[in-house]
């Protein structure tokens, strides 16, 4: 089951991101948020080559891992398969501070 989460920062940045995939397509189409230095927060299909869908750069970083997230032990945010990120302590593409918040879920889909 996939989900659409709210992504926001105290600087005013506000958007949504898709985590996972649908029941019939998750093996070929599953998203997780990444950071691209050129395009900011992006949704990458983690079932295919891990590249920026906008500029095709391979120089992108998964939210939940350094350098775009403060790495912490345990679950506390969003997860899809082997990909996970904590709710707090993520790089905001607008203000460039580690104040981006991932979640909560707004919509679940199959």
C-alpha positions in Angstrom: 0.0 0.0 0.0 1.3 3.4 -0.9 0.8 6.7 0.8 1.0 10.4 0.0 2.6 12.4 2.8 2.7 16.1 3.7 6.2 17.5 3.4 6.8 20.9 5.1 9.4 23.2 6.7 9.1 26.1 9.1 10.4 28.4 6.3 7.2 28.0 4.4 8.1 25.2 2.0 5.1 22.9 1.7 4.4 20.0 -0.7 3.5 16.4 -0.8 5.4 13.2 -1.7 4.5 9.7 -2.7 5.9 6.7 -0.7 5.5 3.2 -2.1 3.3 2.0 -4.9 -0.1 0.5 -5.6 -1.1 -3.2 -5.2 -0.7 -4.1 -8.8 2.2 -1.9 -9.8 4.5 -1.8 -6.7 7.1 -4.2 -8.3 7.6 -1.8 -11.2 6.6 1.6 -9.8 7.4 2.5 -6.2 8.4 6.0 -5.1 10.5 7.4 -2.3 11.7 11.0 -1.7 15.3 11.9 -2.7 17.1 15.2 -2.9 18.7 16.5 -6.1 20.9 19.6 -5.9 19.4 21.0 -9.1 15.8 20.0 -8.7 15.3 19.9 -4.9 12.9 17.3 -3.4 12.1 14.6 -6.0 10.2 11.4 -6.1 12.3 8.5 -7.4 11.0 5.2 -8.7 13.1 2.9 -6.5 12.2 -0.1 -8.7 14.3 1.3 -11.5 17.6 3.0 -11.9 18.0 5.5 -9.1 18.3 8.8 -11.0 16.6 12.2 -10.9 13.4 12.0 -13.0 13.8 15.7 -13.9 17.5 16.0 -15.0 18.6 12.4 -15.0 21.4 13.1 -12.6 22.8 10.1 -10.6 24.1 12.6 -8.0 21.0 12.4 -5.8 20.6 11.6 -2.1 17.9 9.5 -0.4 16.0 11.2 2.5 16.8 9.1 5.6 20.5 9.0 4.9 23.3 11.5 5.3 24.0 14.1 4.0 20.3 15.1 3.6 19.0 13.6 6.8 20.2 13.3 10.4 20.6 9.5 10.6 18.8 8.0 13.7 18.2 4.4 14.8 14.8 2.9 14.7 11.6 3.8 12.9 10.0 7.1 13.3 8.7 8.5 10.0 8.1 7.0 6.6 9.2 3.6 5.2 8.9 1.6 2.0 10.8 -1.7 1.7 14.4 -1.0 2.6 13.9 2.8 2.3 13.1 4.8 5.5 13.4 8.3 6.8 12.7 9.9 10.1 10.0 12.5 10.3 12.3 15.3 11.5 15.9 16.3 10.7 15.8 16.4 6.9 17.3 19.0 4.5 14.8 21.6 3.2 15.3 22.3 -0.5 14.2 25.9 0.1 16.1 27.2 3.1 18.8 24.5 3.2 18.4 23.8 6.9 17.7 20.4 8.5 14.2 21.4 9.4 12.2 19.6 6.7 9.4 17.4 8.2 8.2 14.2 6.3 4.7 13.2 7.1 2.1 12.6 8.3 0.3 10.5 5.7 -2.6 12.3 4.0 -3.8 9.6 1.7 -3.3 5.8 1.4 -3.8 4.1 -1.9 -3.7 0.5 -3.3 
